[in-house]
Amino acid sequence: MKNAVMVCCGLAACVASADLEMRNIAHRGMWDKEVPQNTVEAIKRAYNAGATWVETDFHHTNAGQMVCIHAESELKAYTGCERKVRDLTPDDLSTLNLGKKDNLPKVYRIPLLDQVLAVVPKHGVLQAEIKGYSPQYADIFDQAITAAGLTEKNIVVSSFQYDALKDFKSRYPKYRTVWLVGLSRKKPFEVQEYVAKCKAANIEVFCPGCESTKGVMSPADADAVRAAGIEFRMYGVNSIADLKQAKALGASGFTCNYWVKAFDWAKEVGGVTLLK
């Protein structure tokens, strides 16, 4: 929350601003039918539009390369390739075209980690989601960040894979970590269990899916997370209804497929200030 004091026309007026500030994170860059998600172009486009935070996904392949793509479903949909992401070869990366899905005139390749890091501005933050983890993953990541001239201030590491996130954090505690969680409606939500797991792995941010919190997580639960010294964010805030849910739970930030539209949603919802 933020309070503001304004002086207008020589008269001091105390104006209480109750707006909740939330970070708007561009999910997989700024993409559409013209620019595929998780491409260098989509990521660069988001930063150029003013986004400070961009979220992407990384797998370590059997060939030893760190590639930026979400999962097999996107690999097949965008390129027609039906293999596992981990089985992609250097030849695949030089020939597969992410623009095939929409018959785009421009060729879009699956980027490597160093290609993505090269477009992260010095003031920018890349939220890198761990997908295909390996024993070498954390070391490769840290070395690439150093080689790109970036620091831990430019990188946040997230994952649904608790053990992978815990291992990464144990190796490189300097990086902030975000635990992504899809909550279940089949059992009661026990907030202290999640708080305990965050504490055990030194995870700084608890980030449930927006849709999965509906009817499952209460504002009191979110307050309990914050009371434990853990930041509370959400992923999958992709509509006005989702933004209202994020506001109700007091989220400090969220990932969004529609980065530009979210600012208009905030005006309609009211009481929310989105941070770029």
N, C-alpha and C positions, 0 to 999 in steps of 0.2 A: 504494500500500500504506500501511497505517497501523498504527503500534504504540501500544499503550495500557498504562499502568501503573495498577493498581488497588490501593487500600488497603481491606481488608475486616476488620472485627472487630478492628482494632488491629494486624493482621498485614499487612506489606507483601508483596504478591504481584505479581511481574512476569508479566503475561499478554500474550503476543505475539498480536496480532490480525492475521492474514494476509488478512483480507477485502479483496478488490478492490472499490474504490468505483467505481460506474458511474452516470452521470446517466441517469435514466429520462425520456425526452422524449415527451410526449403527441402522437402523430402525427395531425394534422388535428383536434386537440381530443379531447374525450371524447364519442364518438358511438356510436349503436346504432340499433335500429329505431325508437326514439322521437325521437331527435335526430340529424339528418343531419350528416355530416362537413363540416368547413370552413365551418360556420355560426357566426355570432356566439354563438349559444346553446351550441354544442359547445365553442368556445374558452373562453368565460366559465365553463362548467361545469368544465373542466379546472383553470383557475386557482382556482376556488372549492373544488375538491377537494384543493388543496394542491400542485398541480404548479407548479413554478417555470418550467419550459420547455415551450412549446407550438410545434409545427411546423405551418406552413400553406403554401399555394401561391398565387402571384400572377401574373396575366397583365395586360399593358397592351393594351387593346382598340383597335381602329381608331377608336372613338368618343372615345378619350382617357381612358378610365376604367381604374383599377387594380382588378381584380376578384379575389376569393378563391374559386378553385375549382381542382381538380386538373387535369382534362383533358376532352376531348370525351366519353370513355366515361362519366365521372361525370355530365356535363351531360345526356347522353341518358338514362342510367339513372334519374337522380333527377327530371328535369323533363320528359322526352320530347322535348326540343329537339335537333334533329339538326345544328345549325349548328356552325361552328368557334367556339371561345371568343373568338377575336379579333374575330369579327363580331357579338358581342352588343351590343345598343343600350341606351340608358337605359330605353327602354320595356320591353325584355326583363327588365331587372333589377327593374323595378317590378311585373312580372306573373308571371314564371316562379316556380314553387313547388317547392322541393327536397323538400317533403313528399309530392309526388304519387306517388312510387315506392311508398310504404307506406301510401298513403291516410290520412295523418296528419290529425287534426282541426285542427291548428295549421299556419299558413302559415309557411314558412321561405324567406327570400329569399337570393339570392347576394349576399354582402356586399361592400362597397367597402373599400379599404384603410383609410380613416379610421375606418370603423365597427369594424374589427378592432382598430386601434390604441387606440381609445377604451376597450377592456376589458382592455388589458394593464396590470397593476398596476405600481406604481413599482419593486417588487422583482422583477418578472417579466421573463422573456426570451421574445421571439418569434423563432423561427427561420423566416425568410421565404424560401421557395424560389422562385427565379426560374424562371418558365415562359415566358410570351410576352414576350420581351425586345424592347426598342426603344431608339433613341438617347436618348429622353427618360426612360427607366425610372429610372435612378439618381437623376436630379435630382428627379423626382416623389417618389420614395421618401424621400429625405433631407428634402425640404420637408415632407412629411406627418408624419414623425417629430418634427420640430421643432414643428410646429403642434399635435401631440398632447401636447407637454410631455414627450416621451421623449428619450433620448439613445442614443448608441452602446452604452451598457451594457445597454440593453433589447433590442437587435436583433442578430441573427446572420443573415448572408445565405448561402444555400446554392444549389447548382444542379448539374445534370448537364451543363450547357452551359459547358464550360471557357472558351471565348472570352467569353461573356457575364459569367461570374464575374470573369475577368481584367479586363475593361473596367470593371465596377462597382468593383472594388478599386482600379484606377488612378485613378478619379474621386474615390472616397471611401475612402481607406486607413484611416480611423478604425474602419470596421466589420470585425469578424471574419468570415472567410469559410470555408465548408465545401464541399469538392469531393465531390460524390456520384458514385460510380463503380460500374457493374456490370461485374465482372471476367469475362473470357472463358475458357472451357475449351478453346478452339481453339488457343491459343498459350500458351507459358510466361509466367508472371507475372514481369515484370522490375521489381522494386520501385524500383530507382534511377531508372528512367525516370519513374515517377510522382512520386518525390521531387523530381527535377529540374524537372518541370512545376509542382509546388507552389511551389518556390523562385522560379521565373521569374515567377509571378503573385502572389507574396507571400501565398499561401493558407496559412492557419494550421492547417486541419483536413482530413485525408484520411479519407473516409468511404465505404468500399465496402459493397455490399449483403451482408447476412449469408449468404444462400443462395449467392451467387456466390463467396464465399471458400472454401466447403467443397471440399476437394481441390485448391484452387488456391493459397491463401495460407497460409504457415506462421507459427508464433509468431516465428521468426527474421525473417521479412519485416516483421511488425508492429513488432518491436524496431528494425529498421532505419529505419522511419518515425519512431519516437520518437527514435532517436539523432540524426536530422537536425533535431530541434527542432520536429517537426510532430506535432500531436495526432492520435491514432488513435481514431476512432469507427466505428460501424456503423449502417446503416439496415435496417429490416425484421426486427427481432428480435421475432417474434410467437408464439413457443412456448418450452417448456422446452428443447427441443433447440437452438433458436436461441440462447438465453441461455447454454447450455453452450459453444456455439461462440464467442460473444462473450467469455466468460470465458477460454477457451483462448488467444484472441488478445490478451487484456489490454485490451480496448476501454475507453475512459474514459467512454463513454456510447453511447446508441442511441435510435432512434425506435421506438415501439411502438404498435400499434393497440389494445392491451389494457392500458392504463396501470395500472389497479388490479390486475389479475391478475398482472402482472409481479412485484409484491412477494411474492406467494405462490410464484411460480416460484423466486425468489431463495432463499427458505427451503428449498425442496426441493433445489435445486442445491447450496447451501452454499458458504461461502467468498466470498460476494458481498454487498455492501451497496449497495442502490440509493438514490441521492440523488433527492429530489423536485426 
